[in-house]
Amino acid sequence: MRELSTAIDHLSEEDPSEISPLQLTEQLVELHWQMARLQAQIARRTSVRFPGD
């Protein structure tokens, strides 16, 4: 969770006009993967387990 927060904070501090399109794309892809990892962690922690599973 901390990694995602740090990535969002980092992106919000930068002026997009000062970032190359390639670098911006790389940052957005990394942010996407961090969000996907967070969603997977949340899903694992909140899944309902039935007896016998």
N, C-alpha and C positions, 0 to 999 in steps of 0.2 A: 504494500500500500504506500509506503514511504517513497518508493521509486517512482510510482505514478504521480504522486503529489509533486515531487521534485521536478519531474519532466514537464508537468503542466506549468509549474511556476517558472521554469526556465524559458519555456516557449512564450509565456505571457510577458516576460521582461524584454524580449527581443523585438526589434522593429522589423517586420517582415520584408520591408523594402531593402533592408541591409543584408538579407540572407539570399544566397543563390538558390534558384529553384531546385537544384539537385540536393542541396543541404536541407532545405525545407521539406522536401519529399522524404529524405532519410529520417528526419526528426518525426514527421508524421507517421511513418511506417513503424518506427520504434515505439511511439506512443500507442499506436494501435495494438502492437504485440503486448505491451505492458497492460493495457486494458483487458485484453483477452486472457492473460495470465491471472489477473485479478478476478475476472468473472469465473474462471475455472476454480480458483481457490474458494470463492464464495459458494459456488455450487457444491463443492465437496463438503464444505463445513455446514451447509444448511440442508443437505439432502436428507430426506426421511428414510430411515432404514426400518424395514419390516422384519419381524421375527423370522429367523430361518434364512436371512440373506447372507 
